[in-house]
């Protein structure tokens, strides 16, 4: 009887132990499942699975991919906390062009420099739903002519259009804003008109597929012009920061400047070329005719690879228009401490909030070239020293040079600064402000 009772109690204990182990297993599983589910819900974002070169065609719902902007979260970020998503396009749109080394060093290479700077910038986000702006890196200025070596941009429209077709098909962000928060670079003669000759550029105008976007372009004028009939930011042409540093290591800004007025470049003796157009609106021809024999003017028509060494020796550097109003000489003159003499009526200069152009340069009307010598003599005798003091401010030089990585105050920083005051175009910000 005692054994029977003991056996019954032993059986109850076994049942109790089994129930206890079963309850522990259920509890462990429930807790584990809860935390695992929470992790998936909070951390998994549908677009994260998107390859940055080939994105998924299964577009997630707007409720999942669009995160509203929180002002408090971003209050301490620089440049109003902007975030830029950089599309990683197939190589045919950009990196394939880099096989030619000139692509990243010539005067139109801002498209490459800005792209490279953004890739390593803290402003960049890998999460497109967090972005205020979307940068579309298409290099259109690297198709160099086999005849004359100049960039040929006849393919530009079709290449950019193909890039837009790709991103609009694979991700929802272009379509939701119709491209209003998308940024492109057009760093050639007449910017977003994509032609080197003004009359043709005007006739073609800005392509319809870019009309609603933001274009960073070297072309800009202070009057209405079809080639700036788009939201745009005027940027400087590209000059290698390394080349500037190398020149200044040999010849410092404050060194001897024994050249009074300098210009090296194309100056036609007979300006009417084979196309029937007048280069530089005859301005460069008039400079050569009027001052070619004037000993105060150091004018050269031939190319010279080391011409920066001439700029750094000069007091005044002539910056006449070419086909377009802007010129790389503007940046080189400022960077090397030579007072730029701007001869391009109505030109819109880059980053006027950061670069005090009126205090560091001279402007001479195209029709007043015959008075140029007199103007420069007057300035040299009165306020040249004050102008040079303003010009030699390192912050001025930095604002016109594209550095990689981005430096605070450099040209890419100024681009981002310009975008930061256009946050009304940011879909994320506008959506957050209505909630």
Order of alpha helices (4+ residues) and beta strands (2+ residues): alpha-alpha-alpha-beta-alpha-beta-alpha-alpha-beta-alpha-beta-beta-alpha-beta-alpha-beta-alpha-beta-alpha-beta-alpha-beta-alpha-alpha-alpha-alpha-alpha
